[in-house]
Amino acid sequence: MLTRRTFLRTAAVASAAPVIWQTTPNALAASGRLTLGFIGVGTMGRGHLGGFLGRKDVEVVAVCDVVQERLDSAAATVGKAYADRTKAGTFAGVKSYGDFRDLLKHKGLDAVVIATPDHWHTMICTQASAAGKHIYCEKPLTHNINEGRALVEAVAKSKVVFQTGSQQRSEFGGHFRKAVEYIWNGRIGKLKSIHIGVGDPSRPCDLMKQEIPAGTDWDFWQGPAPERDYHSDLCPKGVHGHFPAWRLYSEYAGGQVADMGAHHFDIAQWAMEMDRSGPVEVIPPSDKPGGKHGLKLIYASGIEMLHNEFPKGKDGKDIKGDCVFVGADGIIVAGRDGIRSVDPEILKTPLDEKSKRVMASGDHKTNWLNAIQSPKLGTICTAETGHRSASICHLVNIGYRLHRKLKWDPAKEVFVGDEPANKELGRTPRDKWKA
């Protein structure tokens, strides 16, 4: 099974076919390569760094992090990779920054790759857009729904090329891509429901105080989030190989609902051709408040999407998976480990040449770089798409928190006639990080 950890290992050694760049004003370094800066070089950021270092069409010129050990490690990784290609065996071209705002001022910088905790995404993306830098930003794209609309507007105004890191649209064996194409072409008949298998919603952070390690700028790590004491579960000391637990806490992220959910809900939105919209109703489980599964999203089409609640097979057992699509004529289960149908005949015959297809993209990074070279091509997961997919995660979390039915207007992006619920759509940053 291709897990996130497997992805990082493979990304570190991957080398995609190079793009032949056309030299355009203010677009490329003198070398003819696209120059990249990396903001956030923890576990995910290092995975992306390794993937881009293997390419001949880009050059990493800057790295940024709030932990000195990680910053030094990333700079050393870049230096070694590029020194190996020179006769002298040395390279001193990468610049280290502790503040992303300084990195954005780096002379000759074309684009940035952002892999910070979720609560930082919007602020960094907005400022990178204003600086005219093309952006590859990890999912979930936002910390809350209001942030997402602001980010989309900033990207549209700047006209930079944006890719949300929803890699399942391009990679992982193409299983999700195939599922979407089968659904678009009617292989399971009219789509009735989608069942998403991801973990729990977010919860408030209750970690005890620990001493801040030397070399860690804890205040900067917190950024726009509420101020609290340091804990290594949130920002591990030094260079680490795991995915930190900030993902679980509402101050910084959206729990597993938004972590893996940003991937799987994204595929569900894609399959419904709802990349620019969303549901109209949020229905939490009917059990007592505090439930963590069974929430339902209703779309105007009548399609239902359920969190961690699955259809039954003929044997009475749950048909589980990352994304389970139930149609009038059959069921398709798509995951990182493969694609299958409850009725094997559904997938037995390949789609023909006249079938509706998704955008060609076998590599998420290449898709982004191709779009920078030829903007009319576009990316497979734009800022609008990433915002809409993240919004599903936020709606699920809000539904669990409030534990009552909610009417949602996907065009206006507000709850209908429900001011208490609308207060959940955003938050005020710490004073020092207010715009």
C-alpha positions in Angstrom: 0.0 0.0 0.0 1.3 3.5 -0.9 1.2 5.3 2.4 2.3 8.9 3.0 5.5 7.5 4.4 6.1 5.4 1.3 5.4 8.5 -0.8 8.1 10.5 1.0 10.6 7.7 0.4 9.9 7.5 -3.3 9.7 11.2 -3.7 13.2 11.6 -2.4 14.7 9.7 -5.3 12.2 10.4 -8.0 13.4 12.1 -11.2 10.7 13.2 -13.7 11.4 14.0 -17.3 12.7 17.6 -17.5 10.6 20.4 -19.0 12.4 22.4 -21.7 11.9 26.0 -20.4 11.5 29.0 -22.6 13.3 32.0 -21.3 10.8 34.8 -20.6 11.3 38.1 -18.8 11.3 37.8 -14.9 10.5 34.1 -15.1 13.8 32.1 -15.0 17.2 32.2 -13.5 20.2 32.8 -15.8 20.7 29.0 -15.7 17.4 28.5 -17.6 16.0 26.6 -14.6 13.0 27.6 -12.5 14.3 28.8 -9.1 12.5 27.4 -6.1 12.3 28.3 -2.4 11.0 25.8 0.2 9.0 27.1 3.2 8.8 24.5 5.9 11.3 21.6 5.7 9.9 19.1 8.2 9.0 15.6 7.1 6.7 16.5 4.3 8.8 19.4 3.1 11.9 17.2 3.0 10.0 14.7 0.9 9.1 17.4 -1.6 12.7 18.8 -1.5 14.0 15.4 -2.4 11.6 15.1 -5.3 12.5 18.5 -6.8 16.3 18.1 -6.3 16.3 15.2 -8.7 15.0 17.4 -11.5 17.1 19.2 -14.1 14.5 21.8 -14.9 14.5 23.5 -11.5 17.1 24.8 -9.0 16.5 25.1 -5.3 18.0 28.4 -4.2 16.4 29.0 -0.7 15.0 27.1 2.3 13.1 28.4 5.3 12.1 26.9 8.7 11.7 28.0 12.3 13.8 25.1 13.6 17.5 25.7 13.1 18.5 22.0 12.9 15.9 21.4 10.1 17.0 24.5 8.3 20.7 23.4 8.4 19.8 19.9 7.3 17.8 21.1 4.3 20.6 23.5 3.2 23.1 20.7 3.5 20.9 18.3 1.5 20.6 20.9 -1.3 24.3 21.6 -1.1 25.4 18.0 -1.4 22.9 17.2 -4.2 24.2 20.1 -6.3 27.9 19.8 -5.3 27.9 16.2 -6.7 27.2 17.6 -10.2 30.1 20.1 -10.2 33.7 19.3 -10.8 34.8 21.1 -7.7 32.4 19.1 -5.6 31.2 22.2 -3.7 28.0 24.3 -3.9 27.2 27.5 -2.0 24.1 28.7 -3.8 21.4 27.9 -1.3 20.3 30.6 1.1 18.7 29.8 4.5 16.0 31.9 6.1 14.1 31.8 9.4 11.4 34.1 8.2 9.4 33.3 5.0 8.9 37.0 4.3 12.7 37.3 3.9 12.7 34.3 1.6 10.1 35.9 -0.6 12.5 38.8 -1.2 15.2 36.5 -2.4 16.5 37.9 -5.6 15.6 35.9 -8.7 13.2 33.6 -6.9 10.4 32.2 -9.2 8.3 29.9 -7.1 7.8 28.4 -3.6 6.8 25.1 -2.2 4.9 25.4 1.1 4.8 22.5 3.6 4.1 24.3 6.9 1.4 23.4 9.4 -2.1 24.2 8.1 -2.6 27.3 10.2 0.2 29.1 8.2 -0.9 28.2 4.7 -3.2 31.1 3.9 -0.9 33.9 5.2 2.2 32.5 3.4 0.3 31.9 0.1 -1.3 35.3 0.1 2.1 37.0 0.6 3.8 34.8 -2.0 1.0 35.6 -4.4 1.5 39.3 -3.8 5.2 38.8 -4.5 4.4 37.2 -7.8 5.7 33.7 -6.9 4.2 30.6 -8.3 3.0 28.3 -5.5 2.8 24.6 -4.7 1.1 24.4 -1.3 0.3 21.3 0.8 -3.2 20.2 1.6 -5.5 20.9 3.4 -5.2 24.3 1.9 -6.6 26.3 4.7 -7.4 26.4 8.4 -10.9 27.7 8.0 -13.4 28.5 5.2 -13.0 32.3 5.3 -9.3 32.0 4.8 -9.9 29.9 1.7 -11.9 32.5 -0.1 -9.3 35.2 0.7 -6.5 32.9 -0.6 -8.4 32.2 -3.9 -8.9 35.9 -4.5 -5.3 36.7 -3.8 -4.1 34.0 -6.3 -6.6 35.2 -8.9 -5.4 38.8 -8.6 -1.7 37.9 -8.9 -2.3 35.4 -11.7 0.5 33.1 -10.3 0.2 29.4 -11.1 -1.1 27.5 -8.1 -1.1 23.8 -7.3 -2.7 22.3 -4.1 -0.8 19.3 -2.9 -3.7 16.9 -3.5 -1.4 14.3 -5.0 -4.1 11.6 -5.3 -5.3 13.4 -8.4 -2.1 12.6 -10.1 -0.3 9.8 -8.4 -0.8 6.6 -6.2 -1.1 4.3 -9.1 -3.8 6.3 -10.8 -6.5 4.4 -8.8 -8.5 7.5 -7.9 -8.3 8.9 -11.4 -9.7 5.6 -12.8 -12.5 5.6 -10.3 -13.5 9.2 -11.2 -13.5 8.3 -14.9 -15.6 5.2 -14.4 -18.1 7.3 -12.4 -18.1 10.1 -15.0 -18.9 7.5 -17.7 -21.8 5.9 -15.9 -20.2 2.5 -15.0 -22.1 2.4 -11.7 -25.2 4.3 -13.0 -26.5 7.3 -11.2 -24.3 8.2 -8.2 -26.2 7.9 -5.0 -23.8 8.1 -2.1 -20.0 8.4 -1.3 -18.5 7.0 1.9 -15.2 8.4 3.1 -13.0 6.4 5.4 -10.8 8.8 7.5 -10.2 9.3 11.2 -11.6 11.6 13.9 -12.5 15.3 13.8 -10.2 17.9 15.4 -10.1 18.7 19.1 -8.7 21.5 21.3 -5.1 21.2 22.2 -4.5 20.1 25.9 -0.8 19.3 25.9 1.3 20.2 28.9 4.1 22.8 28.9 7.6 21.8 27.9 10.8 23.7 27.7 11.5 25.3 24.3 14.5 23.7 22.6 17.4 25.8 21.6 17.2 26.8 18.0 13.4 26.7 17.8 11.5 29.9 17.3 8.3 28.8 19.0 6.6 32.1 18.8 7.0 32.2 15.1 5.8 28.6 14.8 2.6 29.6 16.4 2.1 32.5 14.1 -1.6 33.5 13.7 -2.7 30.7 16.1 -3.6 31.4 19.7 -0.6 31.7 22.0 0.2 28.7 24.1 3.2 26.8 25.7 5.6 24.7 23.7 5.2 21.0 23.3 7.3 18.7 21.2 4.2 16.9 19.8 3.4 20.1 18.0 6.9 21.1 16.9 9.4 18.3 17.4 12.9 19.1 18.3 15.4 19.0 15.4 15.1 16.8 12.3 12.4 14.1 12.8 10.9 11.4 10.6 7.3 11.4 11.7 4.2 13.5 11.0 3.7 15.8 14.1 0.5 15.8 16.1 -0.4 19.4 15.4 -2.7 17.8 12.8 -5.0 16.6 15.6 -5.7 20.0 17.2 -8.3 22.6 16.1 -5.9 25.5 16.8 -3.6 24.4 14.0 -5.5 22.0 11.8 -8.7 19.9 11.3 -7.8 16.5 12.8 -7.7 13.4 10.6 -10.9 14.6 9.0 -8.8 17.3 7.3 -5.4 15.6 7.2 -6.3 12.5 5.1 -9.8 13.8 4.6 -8.5 16.6 2.4 -7.3 13.9 0.0 -10.4 11.7 0.0 -13.0 14.4 0.2 -11.2 16.0 -2.7 -11.6 12.9 -4.8 -15.3 12.8 -3.9 -15.8 16.4 -5.0 -14.0 15.6 -8.2 -16.2 12.5 -8.9 -19.3 14.7 -8.5 -17.8 17.4 -10.7 -18.2 19.8 -7.8 -14.7 21.4 -7.7 -16.3 24.8 -7.5 -19.1 24.1 -5.1 -20.2 22.0 -2.2 -23.1 20.5 -0.2 -26.2 22.3 0.9 -26.8 20.5 4.2 -24.7 19.2 7.1 -26.3 16.5 9.2 -24.4 15.2 12.3 -25.0 11.7 13.7 -28.2 11.3 15.8 -26.3 9.9 18.8 -25.3 12.1 21.7 -22.9 15.0 21.2 -19.3 14.0 20.9 -19.8 11.4 18.2 -16.9 11.0 15.8 -18.4 9.2 12.8 -21.6 9.1 10.7 -21.9 12.8 9.8 -23.7 13.2 6.5 -23.3 15.9 3.8 -26.2 16.4 1.4 -25.7 17.9 -2.1 -28.3 19.6 -4.2 -28.3 16.7 -6.6 -29.4 14.4 -3.8 -26.1 12.7 -3.5 -25.1 11.9 0.1 -21.5 11.9 1.4 -20.9 10.1 4.7 -17.9 10.2 7.1 -16.8 6.8 8.3 -20.2 5.1 7.7 -20.2 2.5 5.0 -22.7 0.5 2.9 -23.3 -3.2 3.6 -22.3 -6.0 1.3 -24.4 -9.1 0.7 -22.6 -10.8 3.6 -23.8 -8.0 5.9 -20.3 -6.6 6.5 -19.3 -3.0 5.8 -17.8 -2.3 2.4 -14.9 -0.1 3.7 -12.3 1.9 1.8 -10.8 5.4 1.4 -13.5 6.3 -1.1 -16.5 4.1 -1.6 -18.8 5.2 -4.5 -22.4 3.7 -4.5 -24.4 4.0 -7.7 -27.7 2.6 -8.9 -25.9 -0.1 -10.8 -22.9 -1.0 -8.6 -20.2 0.0 -6.2 -16.6 1.1 -6.8 -14.0 1.2 -4.0 -10.9 3.4 -4.6 -7.8 3.6 -2.3 -4.1 4.0 -2.4 -3.8 0.3 -2.5 -6.0 -0.2 -5.6 -9.4 0.0 -7.2 -12.1 -2.6 -7.1 -15.8 -3.0 -7.6 -18.3 -5.1 -5.7 -19.5 -6.3 -9.1 -16.3 -7.2 -11.0 -18.0 -6.8 -14.4 -18.2 -3.0 -13.8 -14.4 -2.7 -14.3 -13.8 -5.6 -16.6 -14.2 -3.6 -19.9 -11.8 -0.6 -20.3 -13.1 2.8 -21.2 -13.1 3.5 -24.9 -11.6 6.5 -26.8 -14.9 8.4 -26.6 -15.0 8.3 -22.8 -14.8 11.4 -20.7 -11.3 11.7 -19.1 -9.7 13.6 -16.3 -6.7 15.9 -17.0 -3.6 14.0 -18.0 -1.3 14.1 -15.0 0.9 11.3 -13.8 3.1 13.4 -11.6 1.8 16.3 -9.4 5.0 18.3 -9.5 5.4 18.0 -13.3 1.8 19.1 -13.7 2.5 22.3 -11.8 5.8 23.0 -13.6 4.1 22.4 -17.0 1.4 24.9 -16.1 4.0 27.5 -15.2 5.6 27.0 -18.6 2.2 27.0 -20.3 -0.3 28.8 -18.1 -3.2 27.9 -20.4 -2.8 24.3 -19.4 -3.8 25.0 -15.8 -3.1 22.7 -12.8 -5.1 19.7 -11.8 -5.8 21.1 -8.3 -6.1 24.9 -8.4 -6.5 27.3 -5.4 -10.3 27.2 -5.9 -10.4 23.4 -6.0 -8.1 23.1 -3.0 -10.3 25.6 -1.1 -13.5 23.8 -1.9 -12.0 20.4 -0.8 -10.7 21.9 2.4 -14.1 23.5 3.0 -15.7 20.0 3.1 -13.3 19.1 5.9 -14.2 22.3 7.8 -17.9 21.7 7.4 -17.5 18.2 8.8 -15.6 19.5 11.8 -18.2 22.3 12.4 -21.0 19.8 12.1 -19.5 17.6 14.8 -18.7 20.6 17.1 -22.2 22.1 16.9 -24.0 18.8 16.6 -27.1 20.0 14.9 -28.4 20.2 11.3 -26.9 23.1 9.3 -28.0 24.6 6.0 -25.1 25.6 3.8 -25.1 28.0 0.8 -22.1 26.8 -1.4 -22.3 29.9 -3.6 -22.2 32.5 -0.8 -20.2 30.2 1.5 -22.3 30.9 4.6 -24.7 29.0 6.7 -28.2 30.0 5.9 -29.9 32.1 8.7 -27.5 30.8 11.3 -25.2 33.4 12.8 -23.8 31.2 15.6 -22.7 28.7 12.9 -21.3 31.5 10.7 -19.0 32.5 13.6 -17.2 29.1 13.0 -16.2 30.1 9.5 -13.1 32.0 10.6 -11.0 33.4 13.5 -9.1 36.5 14.4 -5.3 36.0 14.2 -3.0 37.0 17.1 -2.5 40.8 17.2 1.1 40.6 15.8 -0.2 38.7 12.7 -3.3 40.7 11.9 -3.2 42.1 8.3 
